[in-house]
Amino acid sequence: MPISVIIPSYKNPKYLDLCLKSIIENQTEKNEIIAVIDGFVEVSTIVMDKYKNDISFLEFDTNNGMPRAINYGVYNATNDWVLIASEDNVFCKDWDGVLKYAIENNMCNNRVLTINQIEPYKGIYKMNSENFGLSIEDFDYQRFLKEEPLFRKNEITEDGSTFPFLIRKSDFMKVGGFDVDYPSPFVVDWDFFLKCELNNIELCRLHKLNFYHFISKSTKNRDGYIEIPNEKNQFFQSENHAAKYFQYKWGFSPKRDKNNKCKKFLNF
């Protein structure tokens, strides 16, 4: 039972290279891997040439934004289950074997299944914390692969709703995918998970494997590759615009609690 992996990427070839390397090297069988190059294609040409026999690359000539990139990747997926991850994720050993076991044993039905992560320091989502590297330059890939199994727990908890996540493609389509009208990559994931809840799709987290997450190096955060200070400030300020759009759309401000129960504010 192959899985379709979707990786949106914007102008970040170093992390995309490591991400794709880890997916391929640590899978137990060949899966469909789709990387969506969201503009500035020439920046990622070397990576695309390197993995052209193993990866399907979809290209946008101009930057269309993370929501469109993810949607486009999922629309082109040919398998029933899609795994959406970030370019600053590093996959662990046997990642697909663990997920296929979960699928085959009905642990994923009617669920968004967030994959637990290891991060170099404590973040807002309370992932495991261990510093295998703050950046790609000091990342210890082999140590991560060796020690990641020590963090595994045979449990699923009700605190999902973040990247990376596994979802049935039909469920993704049922909720309409990601809203492409958001003015930035911020908050749009909250919007997506809210739509899942409103369609009675549970938000859970799988602890039986852990991807590494560098934090602030991905398409969403862009801290790793915006070099102009004013441009970087404007990008992070766009989170406020995204929050205002969420409030305009749903009638209340974005809010998180244990299970993302934003729907309690709605008359559903």
Secondary structure, 3 states (H helix, E strand, C coil): CCCEEEEEECCCHHHHHHHHHHHHHCCCCCCEEEEEEECCHHHHHHHHHHCCCCCEEEEECCCCCHHHHHHHHHHCCCCCEEEECCCCEECCCCHHHHHHHHHHCCCCCCEEEEEEEEECCCCCCCCEECCCCCCHHHCCHHHHHHHHHHHCCCCEECCCCCCCEEEEHHHHHHCCCCCCCCCCCCCHHHHHHHHHHHCCCEEEEEEEEEEEECCCCCCCCCCCCCCCHHHHHHHHHHHHHHHHHHHHHHCCCCCCCCCCCHHHHCCC
